[in-house]
Amino acid sequence: DAGITQSPRYKITETGRQVTLMCHQTWSHSYMFWYRQDLGHGLRLIYYSAAADITDKGEVPDGYVVSRSKTENFPLTLESATRSQTSVYFCASRGVVGTGELFFGEGSRLTVL
Amino acid sequence: TQLLEQSPQFLSIQEGENLTVYCNSSSVFSSLQWYRQEPGEGPVLLVTVVTGGEVKKLKRLTFQFGDARKDSSLHITAAQPGDTGLYLCAGSGNQFYFGTGTSLTVIP
């Protein structure tokens, strides 16, 4: 089915472990984004990508790594998870520069113990 | 520090009442979008405003973009329980910066 999918939907891990959240879109959209959502903060941009092999930092990039070897995939890695990274993570894509709509995945809820 | 501040953060009203949500920034945006998010799902676009002073209506929802393109408002007339959700504004450029969100509950 066409769309944007995230996996896993739920993840519990321990402090210090590496975690990778996957994001896959079937529209061939150029732009992809990773956000985290915490109460009182709305959505905060972690990283974004304008095209394959082009990534850039957002508002809160520390502790996260991204890659974009293929247009359709944009994984987010927490190299050494911390409790402050407990959050709901949303991936989004956009096909049109400027006023284009963002299409979101259903989110990945991550708990770091 | 977030570029976009929304107010109020929480709003609980009775069915049939009117309400206004505000989105303010010190930055100028080329366009501004409003999204609505329901529990367990990602945000979904409601509207995009581009021109300073622009007003757009979507049934009972009225969106306005400030003349200086730094702020926006969302007005809901005669709120319904189905309007319950988290409302987010987003300023766009190459990046999309979201506001802090307004959680609306409409009580039947």
Chai-1 contact restraints between the chains, C-beta under 6 A:
chainA,res_idxA,chainB,res_idxB,connection_type,confidence,min_distance_angstrom,max_distance_angstrom,comment,restraint_id
A,G42,B,L88,contact,1.0,0.0,6.0,A-B,restraint_1
A,G42,B,F98,contact,1.0,0.0,6.0,A-B,restraint_2
A,G42,B,G99,contact,1.0,0.0,6.0,A-B,restraint_3
A,G42,B,T100,contact,1.0,0.0,6.0,A-B,restraint_4
A,G42,B,G101,contact,1.0,0.0,6.0,A-B,restraint_5
A,L43,B,F98,contact,1.0,0.0,6.0,A-B,restraint_6
A,L45,B,Q95,contact,1.0,0.0,6.0,A-B,restraint_7
A,Y48,B,Q95,contact,1.0,0.0,6.0,A-B,restraint_8
A,F90,B,G42,contact,1.0,0.0,6.0,A-B,restraint_9
A,T99,B,S31,contact,1.0,0.0,6.0,A-B,restraint_10
A,T99,B,T48,contact,1.0,0.0,6.0,A-B,restraint_11
A,T99,B,V50,contact,1.0,0.0,6.0,A-B,restraint_12
A,E101,B,L45,contact,1.0,0.0,6.0,A-B,restraint_13
A,L102,B,F96,contact,1.0,0.0,6.0,A-B,restraint_14
A,F104,B,G42,contact,1.0,0.0,6.0,A-B,restraint_15
A,F104,B,P43,contact,1.0,0.0,6.0,A-B,restraint_16
A,G105,B,G42,contact,1.0,0.0,6.0,A-B,restraint_17
A,E106,B,G42,contact,1.0,0.0,6.0,A-B,restraint_18
A,G107,B,G42,contact,1.0,0.0,6.0,A-B,restraint_19
